[in-house]
Amino acid sequence: MASKTITISEEAYERLKSRKKENESFTNVINKLTRERSLTEIAGILSEDEADRLEERIKERRDETRARMDDLKERMKDAG
């Protein structure tokens, strides 16, 4: 297996080290921390209240985006 040498700060090293289990390599820790996660892995991370607030804000942003897009379409239609 090929390897690379990297330079990291003491702070980054200590953070990485704190995530490392006794029989785990730093490569394993880095791979674990940087892999993409599925939605099932993050399910339950928010409280019900936080999830409700987040959902409401997402809906608000979607509505704002739709309104901006509709306005832009109208302006393009009027200009053309």
RAJOPE-V522637 format. One record per pair of residues at least 4 apart in sequence whose ideal C-beta (glycine too) atoms are under 7 Angstrom apart, sorted by the first residue. I is the first residue (numbers start at 1). J is the second residue. D is the distance in Angstrom with one decimal. If there is no record, write none. Layout:
# RAJOPE-V522637
i: (I,I)
j: (J,J)
d: (D,D)
This chain:
# RAJOPE-V522637
i: (8,8,9,10,11,12,13,14,15,16,16,16,19,19,20,20,20,24,24,26,27,28,29,30,31,37,37,39,46,46,46,47,48,49,50,51,52,53,54,55,56,57,58,59,60,61,62,63,64,65,66,67,68,69,70,71,72,73,74,75,76)
j: (12,13,13,14,15,16,17,18,19,20,26,29,29,33,24,26,29,28,29,30,31,32,33,34,35,41,42,43,50,51,54,51,52,53,54,55,56,57,58,59,60,61,62,63,64,65,66,67,68,69,70,71,72,73,74,75,76,77,78,79,80)
d: (4.1,5.4,6.9,6.2,6.5,6.2,6.0,6.3,7.0,6.6,6.4,6.0,5.2,6.7,5.3,6.4,4.9,4.7,6.0,6.2,6.2,6.1,6.2,6.0,6.1,4.4,6.0,6.3,4.0,4.5,6.6,6.9,6.3,6.5,6.2,6.2,6.4,6.4,6.4,6.5,6.4,6.4,6.4,6.4,6.4,6.3,6.3,6.4,6.4,6.2,6.2,6.3,6.2,6.3,6.5,6.4,6.2,6.2,6.3,6.2,6.1)
